[in-house]
Amino acid sequence: MDLLHIDGKPYVLVPMQEYRKLTNRVDEDAAADAALPDDVLNAIAARTDHPVKILRRFRKMTQVDLAKMADMSRAYLTEIETGRKQGSIRAMRQLADALKVNPGLLLAQ
């Protein structure tokens, strides 16, 4: 990547291959979030429960299932779902991948 200034504004030049990876990921994340029903998105917005718990239930997963898929302990997942722990960035990314959503959706609280 290269940094370039045009009219005093910084721009980043990214190799085409990296650009395509980034845009594909954004498109995949948007498609995954768009596929969620309104009642799920409304529940997340209303903060009735932690987004991880809402999405896990929507995906019909047990805590054991999700914890295995996200490579974490069930106890740690429980602490995240109950709000006792925030969850590391790595953990939230793993949960987002397992739940097939954009990681930002899990941070809605």
Phi and psi in radians as a Rosetta constraint file:
Dihedral C 1 N 2 CA 2 C 2 CIRCULARHARMONIC -2.217 0.35
Dihedral N 2 CA 2 C 2 N 3 CIRCULARHARMONIC 2.532 0.35
Dihedral C 2 N 3 CA 3 C 3 CIRCULARHARMONIC -1.735 0.35
Dihedral N 3 CA 3 C 3 N 4 CIRCULARHARMONIC 2.356 0.35
Dihedral C 3 N 4 CA 4 C 4 CIRCULARHARMONIC -2.395 0.35
Dihedral N 4 CA 4 C 4 N 5 CIRCULARHARMONIC 2.472 0.35
Dihedral C 4 N 5 CA 5 C 5 CIRCULARHARMONIC -1.967 0.35
Dihedral N 5 CA 5 C 5 N 6 CIRCULARHARMONIC 2.234 0.35
Dihedral C 5 N 6 CA 6 C 6 CIRCULARHARMONIC -2.219 0.35
Dihedral N 6 CA 6 C 6 N 7 CIRCULARHARMONIC 2.149 0.35
Dihedral C 6 N 7 CA 7 C 7 CIRCULARHARMONIC 0.897 0.35
Dihedral N 7 CA 7 C 7 N 8 CIRCULARHARMONIC 0.675 0.35
Dihedral C 7 N 8 CA 8 C 8 CIRCULARHARMONIC 1.390 0.35
Dihedral N 8 CA 8 C 8 N 9 CIRCULARHARMONIC -0.002 0.35
Dihedral C 8 N 9 CA 9 C 9 CIRCULARHARMONIC -1.825 0.35
Dihedral N 9 CA 9 C 9 N 10 CIRCULARHARMONIC 2.375 0.35
Dihedral C 9 N 10 CA 10 C 10 CIRCULARHARMONIC -1.389 0.35
Dihedral N 10 CA 10 C 10 N 11 CIRCULARHARMONIC 2.437 0.35
Dihedral C 10 N 11 CA 11 C 11 CIRCULARHARMONIC -2.285 0.35
Dihedral N 11 CA 11 C 11 N 12 CIRCULARHARMONIC 2.581 0.35
Dihedral C 11 N 12 CA 12 C 12 CIRCULARHARMONIC -1.941 0.35
Dihedral N 12 CA 12 C 12 N 13 CIRCULARHARMONIC 2.257 0.35
Dihedral C 12 N 13 CA 13 C 13 CIRCULARHARMONIC -1.645 0.35
Dihedral N 13 CA 13 C 13 N 14 CIRCULARHARMONIC 2.160 0.35
Dihedral C 13 N 14 CA 14 C 14 CIRCULARHARMONIC -2.046 0.35
Dihedral N 14 CA 14 C 14 N 15 CIRCULARHARMONIC 2.369 0.35
Dihedral C 14 N 15 CA 15 C 15 CIRCULARHARMONIC -1.002 0.35
Dihedral N 15 CA 15 C 15 N 16 CIRCULARHARMONIC 2.524 0.35
Dihedral C 15 N 16 CA 16 C 16 CIRCULARHARMONIC -0.943 0.35
Dihedral N 16 CA 16 C 16 N 17 CIRCULARHARMONIC -0.721 0.35
Dihedral C 16 N 17 CA 17 C 17 CIRCULARHARMONIC -1.064 0.35
Dihedral N 17 CA 17 C 17 N 18 CIRCULARHARMONIC -0.755 0.35
Dihedral C 17 N 18 CA 18 C 18 CIRCULARHARMONIC -1.161 0.35
Dihedral N 18 CA 18 C 18 N 19 CIRCULARHARMONIC -0.715 0.35
Dihedral C 18 N 19 CA 19 C 19 CIRCULARHARMONIC -1.025 0.35
Dihedral N 19 CA 19 C 19 N 20 CIRCULARHARMONIC -0.790 0.35
Dihedral C 19 N 20 CA 20 C 20 CIRCULARHARMONIC -1.113 0.35
Dihedral N 20 CA 20 C 20 N 21 CIRCULARHARMONIC -0.704 0.35
Dihedral C 20 N 21 CA 21 C 21 CIRCULARHARMONIC -1.063 0.35
Dihedral N 21 CA 21 C 21 N 22 CIRCULARHARMONIC -0.780 0.35
Dihedral C 21 N 22 CA 22 C 22 CIRCULARHARMONIC -1.120 0.35
Dihedral N 22 CA 22 C 22 N 23 CIRCULARHARMONIC -0.806 0.35
Dihedral C 22 N 23 CA 23 C 23 CIRCULARHARMONIC -1.213 0.35
Dihedral N 23 CA 23 C 23 N 24 CIRCULARHARMONIC -0.597 0.35
Dihedral C 23 N 24 CA 24 C 24 CIRCULARHARMONIC -1.120 0.35
Dihedral N 24 CA 24 C 24 N 25 CIRCULARHARMONIC -0.711 0.35
Dihedral C 24 N 25 CA 25 C 25 CIRCULARHARMONIC -1.132 0.35
Dihedral N 25 CA 25 C 25 N 26 CIRCULARHARMONIC -0.744 0.35
Dihedral C 25 N 26 CA 26 C 26 CIRCULARHARMONIC -1.074 0.35
Dihedral N 26 CA 26 C 26 N 27 CIRCULARHARMONIC -0.777 0.35
Dihedral C 26 N 27 CA 27 C 27 CIRCULARHARMONIC -1.096 0.35
Dihedral N 27 CA 27 C 27 N 28 CIRCULARHARMONIC -0.725 0.35
Dihedral C 27 N 28 CA 28 C 28 CIRCULARHARMONIC -1.119 0.35
Dihedral N 28 CA 28 C 28 N 29 CIRCULARHARMONIC -0.760 0.35
Dihedral C 28 N 29 CA 29 C 29 CIRCULARHARMONIC -1.112 0.35
Dihedral N 29 CA 29 C 29 N 30 CIRCULARHARMONIC -0.757 0.35
Dihedral C 29 N 30 CA 30 C 30 CIRCULARHARMONIC -1.121 0.35
Dihedral N 30 CA 30 C 30 N 31 CIRCULARHARMONIC -0.714 0.35
Dihedral C 30 N 31 CA 31 C 31 CIRCULARHARMONIC -1.138 0.35
Dihedral N 31 CA 31 C 31 N 32 CIRCULARHARMONIC -0.698 0.35
Dihedral C 31 N 32 CA 32 C 32 CIRCULARHARMONIC -1.134 0.35
Dihedral N 32 CA 32 C 32 N 33 CIRCULARHARMONIC -0.791 0.35
Dihedral C 32 N 33 CA 33 C 33 CIRCULARHARMONIC -1.151 0.35
Dihedral N 33 CA 33 C 33 N 34 CIRCULARHARMONIC -0.668 0.35
Dihedral C 33 N 34 CA 34 C 34 CIRCULARHARMONIC -1.153 0.35
Dihedral N 34 CA 34 C 34 N 35 CIRCULARHARMONIC -0.451 0.35
Dihedral C 34 N 35 CA 35 C 35 CIRCULARHARMONIC -1.365 0.35
Dihedral N 35 CA 35 C 35 N 36 CIRCULARHARMONIC -0.121 0.35
Dihedral C 35 N 36 CA 36 C 36 CIRCULARHARMONIC -1.390 0.35
Dihedral N 36 CA 36 C 36 N 37 CIRCULARHARMONIC 2.403 0.35
Dihedral C 36 N 37 CA 37 C 37 CIRCULARHARMONIC -1.185 0.35
Dihedral N 37 CA 37 C 37 N 38 CIRCULARHARMONIC 2.736 0.35
Dihedral C 37 N 38 CA 38 C 38 CIRCULARHARMONIC -1.009 0.35
Dihedral N 38 CA 38 C 38 N 39 CIRCULARHARMONIC -0.667 0.35
Dihedral C 38 N 39 CA 39 C 39 CIRCULARHARMONIC -1.125 0.35
Dihedral N 39 CA 39 C 39 N 40 CIRCULARHARMONIC -0.573 0.35
Dihedral C 39 N 40 CA 40 C 40 CIRCULARHARMONIC -1.227 0.35
Dihedral N 40 CA 40 C 40 N 41 CIRCULARHARMONIC -0.827 0.35
Dihedral C 40 N 41 CA 41 C 41 CIRCULARHARMONIC -1.104 0.35
Dihedral N 41 CA 41 C 41 N 42 CIRCULARHARMONIC -0.667 0.35
Dihedral C 41 N 42 CA 42 C 42 CIRCULARHARMONIC -1.144 0.35
Dihedral N 42 CA 42 C 42 N 43 CIRCULARHARMONIC -0.695 0.35
Dihedral C 42 N 43 CA 43 C 43 CIRCULARHARMONIC -1.113 0.35
Dihedral N 43 CA 43 C 43 N 44 CIRCULARHARMONIC -0.693 0.35
Dihedral C 43 N 44 CA 44 C 44 CIRCULARHARMONIC -1.137 0.35
Dihedral N 44 CA 44 C 44 N 45 CIRCULARHARMONIC -0.785 0.35
Dihedral C 44 N 45 CA 45 C 45 CIRCULARHARMONIC -1.131 0.35
Dihedral N 45 CA 45 C 45 N 46 CIRCULARHARMONIC -0.620 0.35
Dihedral C 45 N 46 CA 46 C 46 CIRCULARHARMONIC -1.350 0.35
Dihedral N 46 CA 46 C 46 N 47 CIRCULARHARMONIC -0.215 0.35
Dihedral C 46 N 47 CA 47 C 47 CIRCULARHARMONIC 1.044 0.35
Dihedral N 47 CA 47 C 47 N 48 CIRCULARHARMONIC 0.671 0.35
Dihedral C 47 N 48 CA 48 C 48 CIRCULARHARMONIC -1.188 0.35
Dihedral N 48 CA 48 C 48 N 49 CIRCULARHARMONIC -0.545 0.35
Dihedral C 48 N 49 CA 49 C 49 CIRCULARHARMONIC -2.618 0.35
Dihedral N 49 CA 49 C 49 N 50 CIRCULARHARMONIC 3.010 0.35
Dihedral C 49 N 50 CA 50 C 50 CIRCULARHARMONIC -1.134 0.35
Dihedral N 50 CA 50 C 50 N 51 CIRCULARHARMONIC 2.460 0.35
Dihedral C 50 N 51 CA 51 C 51 CIRCULARHARMONIC -0.949 0.35
Dihedral N 51 CA 51 C 51 N 52 CIRCULARHARMONIC -0.613 0.35
Dihedral C 51 N 52 CA 52 C 52 CIRCULARHARMONIC -1.074 0.35
Dihedral N 52 CA 52 C 52 N 53 CIRCULARHARMONIC -0.771 0.35
Dihedral C 52 N 53 CA 53 C 53 CIRCULARHARMONIC -1.146 0.35
Dihedral N 53 CA 53 C 53 N 54 CIRCULARHARMONIC -0.759 0.35
Dihedral C 53 N 54 CA 54 C 54 CIRCULARHARMONIC -1.063 0.35
Dihedral N 54 CA 54 C 54 N 55 CIRCULARHARMONIC -0.827 0.35
Dihedral C 54 N 55 CA 55 C 55 CIRCULARHARMONIC -1.220 0.35
Dihedral N 55 CA 55 C 55 N 56 CIRCULARHARMONIC -0.640 0.35
Dihedral C 55 N 56 CA 56 C 56 CIRCULARHARMONIC -1.073 0.35
Dihedral N 56 CA 56 C 56 N 57 CIRCULARHARMONIC -0.777 0.35
Dihedral C 56 N 57 CA 57 C 57 CIRCULARHARMONIC -1.157 0.35
Dihedral N 57 CA 57 C 57 N 58 CIRCULARHARMONIC -0.704 0.35
Dihedral C 57 N 58 CA 58 C 58 CIRCULARHARMONIC -1.045 0.35
Dihedral N 58 CA 58 C 58 N 59 CIRCULARHARMONIC -0.698 0.35
Dihedral C 58 N 59 CA 59 C 59 CIRCULARHARMONIC -1.394 0.35
Dihedral N 59 CA 59 C 59 N 60 CIRCULARHARMONIC 0.034 0.35
Dihedral C 59 N 60 CA 60 C 60 CIRCULARHARMONIC 0.990 0.35
Dihedral N 60 CA 60 C 60 N 61 CIRCULARHARMONIC 0.829 0.35
Dihedral C 60 N 61 CA 61 C 61 CIRCULARHARMONIC -1.970 0.35
Dihedral N 61 CA 61 C 61 N 62 CIRCULARHARMONIC 2.569 0.35
Dihedral C 61 N 62 CA 62 C 62 CIRCULARHARMONIC -1.496 0.35
Dihedral N 62 CA 62 C 62 N 63 CIRCULARHARMONIC 2.915 0.35
Dihedral C 62 N 63 CA 63 C 63 CIRCULARHARMONIC -1.088 0.35
Dihedral N 63 CA 63 C 63 N 64 CIRCULARHARMONIC -0.652 0.35
Dihedral C 63 N 64 CA 64 C 64 CIRCULARHARMONIC -1.089 0.35
Dihedral N 64 CA 64 C 64 N 65 CIRCULARHARMONIC -0.784 0.35
Dihedral C 64 N 65 CA 65 C 65 CIRCULARHARMONIC -1.039 0.35
Dihedral N 65 CA 65 C 65 N 66 CIRCULARHARMONIC -0.887 0.35
Dihedral C 65 N 66 CA 66 C 66 CIRCULARHARMONIC -1.145 0.35
Dihedral N 66 CA 66 C 66 N 67 CIRCULARHARMONIC -0.734 0.35
Dihedral C 66 N 67 CA 67 C 67 CIRCULARHARMONIC -1.039 0.35
Dihedral N 67 CA 67 C 67 N 68 CIRCULARHARMONIC -0.742 0.35
Dihedral C 67 N 68 CA 68 C 68 CIRCULARHARMONIC -1.098 0.35
Dihedral N 68 CA 68 C 68 N 69 CIRCULARHARMONIC -0.819 0.35
Dihedral C 68 N 69 CA 69 C 69 CIRCULARHARMONIC -1.113 0.35
Dihedral N 69 CA 69 C 69 N 70 CIRCULARHARMONIC -0.564 0.35
Dihedral C 69 N 70 CA 70 C 70 CIRCULARHARMONIC -1.637 0.35
Dihedral N 70 CA 70 C 70 N 71 CIRCULARHARMONIC 0.070 0.35
Dihedral C 70 N 71 CA 71 C 71 CIRCULARHARMONIC 0.978 0.35
Dihedral N 71 CA 71 C 71 N 72 CIRCULARHARMONIC 0.920 0.35
Dihedral C 71 N 72 CA 72 C 72 CIRCULARHARMONIC -2.525 0.35
Dihedral N 72 CA 72 C 72 N 73 CIRCULARHARMONIC 2.953 0.35
Dihedral C 72 N 73 CA 73 C 73 CIRCULARHARMONIC -1.369 0.35
Dihedral N 73 CA 73 C 73 N 74 CIRCULARHARMONIC 2.689 0.35
Dihedral C 73 N 74 CA 74 C 74 CIRCULARHARMONIC -1.106 0.35
Dihedral N 74 CA 74 C 74 N 75 CIRCULARHARMONIC -0.629 0.35
Dihedral C 74 N 75 CA 75 C 75 CIRCULARHARMONIC -1.074 0.35
Dihedral N 75 CA 75 C 75 N 76 CIRCULARHARMONIC -0.752 0.35
Dihedral C 75 N 76 CA 76 C 76 CIRCULARHARMONIC -1.133 0.35
Dihedral N 76 CA 76 C 76 N 77 CIRCULARHARMONIC -0.745 0.35
Dihedral C 76 N 77 CA 77 C 77 CIRCULARHARMONIC -1.037 0.35
Dihedral N 77 CA 77 C 77 N 78 CIRCULARHARMONIC -0.759 0.35
Dihedral C 77 N 78 CA 78 C 78 CIRCULARHARMONIC -1.049 0.35
Dihedral N 78 CA 78 C 78 N 79 CIRCULARHARMONIC -0.736 0.35
Dihedral C 78 N 79 CA 79 C 79 CIRCULARHARMONIC -1.108 0.35
Dihedral N 79 CA 79 C 79 N 80 CIRCULARHARMONIC -0.629 0.35
Dihedral C 79 N 80 CA 80 C 80 CIRCULARHARMONIC -1.198 0.35
Dihedral N 80 CA 80 C 80 N 81 CIRCULARHARMONIC -0.851 0.35
Dihedral C 80 N 81 CA 81 C 81 CIRCULARHARMONIC -1.092 0.35
Dihedral N 81 CA 81 C 81 N 82 CIRCULARHARMONIC -0.561 0.35
Dihedral C 81 N 82 CA 82 C 82 CIRCULARHARMONIC -1.572 0.35
Dihedral N 82 CA 82 C 82 N 83 CIRCULARHARMONIC -0.097 0.35
Dihedral C 82 N 83 CA 83 C 83 CIRCULARHARMONIC 1.477 0.35
Dihedral N 83 CA 83 C 83 N 84 CIRCULARHARMONIC 0.076 0.35
Dihedral C 83 N 84 CA 84 C 84 CIRCULARHARMONIC -1.199 0.35
Dihedral N 84 CA 84 C 84 N 85 CIRCULARHARMONIC -0.512 0.35
Dihedral C 84 N 85 CA 85 C 85 CIRCULARHARMONIC -2.303 0.35
Dihedral N 85 CA 85 C 85 N 86 CIRCULARHARMONIC 2.591 0.35
Dihedral C 85 N 86 CA 86 C 86 CIRCULARHARMONIC -1.356 0.35
Dihedral N 86 CA 86 C 86 N 87 CIRCULARHARMONIC -0.565 0.35
Dihedral C 86 N 87 CA 87 C 87 CIRCULARHARMONIC 1.608 0.35
Dihedral N 87 CA 87 C 87 N 88 CIRCULARHARMONIC 2.332 0.35
Dihedral C 87 N 88 CA 88 C 88 CIRCULARHARMONIC -1.201 0.35
Dihedral N 88 CA 88 C 88 N 89 CIRCULARHARMONIC 2.890 0.35
Dihedral C 88 N 89 CA 89 C 89 CIRCULARHARMONIC -1.040 0.35
Dihedral N 89 CA 89 C 89 N 90 CIRCULARHARMONIC -0.756 0.35
Dihedral C 89 N 90 CA 90 C 90 CIRCULARHARMONIC -1.055 0.35
Dihedral N 90 CA 90 C 90 N 91 CIRCULARHARMONIC -0.798 0.35
Dihedral C 90 N 91 CA 91 C 91 CIRCULARHARMONIC -1.092 0.35
Dihedral N 91 CA 91 C 91 N 92 CIRCULARHARMONIC -0.723 0.35
Dihedral C 91 N 92 CA 92 C 92 CIRCULARHARMONIC -1.189 0.35
Dihedral N 92 CA 92 C 92 N 93 CIRCULARHARMONIC -0.613 0.35
Dihedral C 92 N 93 CA 93 C 93 CIRCULARHARMONIC -1.168 0.35
Dihedral N 93 CA 93 C 93 N 94 CIRCULARHARMONIC -0.713 0.35
Dihedral C 93 N 94 CA 94 C 94 CIRCULARHARMONIC -1.142 0.35
Dihedral N 94 CA 94 C 94 N 95 CIRCULARHARMONIC -0.706 0.35
Dihedral C 94 N 95 CA 95 C 95 CIRCULARHARMONIC -1.136 0.35
Dihedral N 95 CA 95 C 95 N 96 CIRCULARHARMONIC -0.754 0.35
Dihedral C 95 N 96 CA 96 C 96 CIRCULARHARMONIC -1.054 0.35
Dihedral N 96 CA 96 C 96 N 97 CIRCULARHARMONIC -0.752 0.35
Dihedral C 96 N 97 CA 97 C 97 CIRCULARHARMONIC -1.095 0.35
Dihedral N 97 CA 97 C 97 N 98 CIRCULARHARMONIC -0.775 0.35
Dihedral C 97 N 98 CA 98 C 98 CIRCULARHARMONIC -1.145 0.35
Dihedral N 98 CA 98 C 98 N 99 CIRCULARHARMONIC -0.605 0.35
Dihedral C 98 N 99 CA 99 C 99 CIRCULARHARMONIC -1.561 0.35
Dihedral N 99 CA 99 C 99 N 100 CIRCULARHARMONIC -0.079 0.35
Dihedral C 99 N 100 CA 100 C 100 CIRCULARHARMONIC 1.035 0.35
Dihedral N 100 CA 100 C 100 N 101 CIRCULARHARMONIC 0.880 0.35
Dihedral C 100 N 101 CA 101 C 101 CIRCULARHARMONIC -2.385 0.35
Dihedral N 101 CA 101 C 101 N 102 CIRCULARHARMONIC 2.899 0.35
Dihedral C 101 N 102 CA 102 C 102 CIRCULARHARMONIC -1.191 0.35
Dihedral N 102 CA 102 C 102 N 103 CIRCULARHARMONIC 2.342 0.35
Dihedral C 102 N 103 CA 103 C 103 CIRCULARHARMONIC -0.966 0.35
Dihedral N 103 CA 103 C 103 N 104 CIRCULARHARMONIC -0.550 0.35
Dihedral C 103 N 104 CA 104 C 104 CIRCULARHARMONIC -1.059 0.35
Dihedral N 104 CA 104 C 104 N 105 CIRCULARHARMONIC -0.485 0.35
Dihedral C 104 N 105 CA 105 C 105 CIRCULARHARMONIC -1.169 0.35
Dihedral N 105 CA 105 C 105 N 106 CIRCULARHARMONIC -0.480 0.35
Dihedral C 105 N 106 CA 106 C 106 CIRCULARHARMONIC -1.379 0.35
Dihedral N 106 CA 106 C 106 N 107 CIRCULARHARMONIC -0.251 0.35
Dihedral C 106 N 107 CA 107 C 107 CIRCULARHARMONIC -1.746 0.35
Dihedral N 107 CA 107 C 107 N 108 CIRCULARHARMONIC 0.332 0.35
Dihedral C 107 N 108 CA 108 C 108 CIRCULARHARMONIC -1.202 0.35
Dihedral N 108 CA 108 C 108 N 109 CIRCULARHARMONIC -0.175 0.35
